Structures are given as structure tokens and as C-alpha cells.
Amino acid sequence: MELIVIKLKFDKIKQRTLVIDILNNWERQQLRKLPNSISIPFLELVSKPENYIKDTSQLVITYCNYGNHSGQAVKILRKRSYLNSFVLEGGAEGYFSKN
């Protein structure tokens, strides 16, 4: 199953998606944040996803700076039965550089 959602598809589904920013504090200060996203630190999200994602079938898209940490988060979420979890291709940098 594909882990990545491209920008074009993301723009079509973002209204019905839980969008999670896992940027660290430094990145959060430097980068633009996607509208309607919530900030959850990487370690909190992967250790206790049930605190943030109530339904394991919820469509979830994570993003970070370039997509590396969010890709790791998605792999962990999927192992924990959150199978509709995806990473935004290119992260925040990729999303805003294509606008």
C-alpha cells in the first residue's frame, strides 16, 4: 500500500482528513504551517496515537519538513492499525514550494 499522498490529491481530500504536523519546535518557528492542521510532537503521536486519533479508520495525513519523520510516523501508525495514514509528499517544504 502506498504511503505517500501527492499535493494534488491532498488538496482534494484535505477537508475530510486529519492533518497532523509533526514538526519539531525549531521547524515550526521557521516553516509555514498547512491550514487546518494540528501540531502533535512525533514521539507523542507514535507512542499514544489513540489520544489524538479516535477512529483507526480515520484518514490521516502527516507532514514534517521534507517527509522523513512523517514517513516514519506513518509506518508506526500503520503497525498500530491506523491503516489510512499517509505522508504528504515533500513535507511542508514541498507543499509550499509548488504553489
Rosetta blueprint (number, residue, H / E / L):
1 M L
2 E L
3 L L
4 I E
5 V E
6 I L
7 K H
8 L H
9 K H
10 F H
11 D H
12 K H
13 I H
14 K H
15 Q H
16 R H
17 T L
18 L E
19 V E
20 I E
21 D E
22 I L
23 L L
24 N L
25 N H
26 W H
27 E H
28 R H
29 Q H
30 Q H
31 L L
32 R L
33 K L
34 L L
35 P L
36 N L
37 S E
38 I E
39 S E
40 I L
41 P L
42 F H
43 L H
44 E H
45 L H
46 V H
47 S H
48 K L
49 P H
50 E H
51 N H
52 Y L
53 I L
54 K L
55 D L
56 T L
57 S L
58 Q L
59 L L
60 V E
61 I E
62 T E
63 Y E
64 C L
65 N L
66 Y L
67 G L
68 N H
69 H H
70 S H
71 G H
72 Q H
73 A H
74 V H
75 K H
76 I H
77 L H
78 R H
79 K H
80 R L
81 S L
82 Y L
83 L L
84 N L
85 S E
86 F E
87 V E
88 L E
89 E L
90 G L
91 G H
92 A H
93 E H
94 G H
95 Y H
96 F H
97 S H
98 K L
99 N L
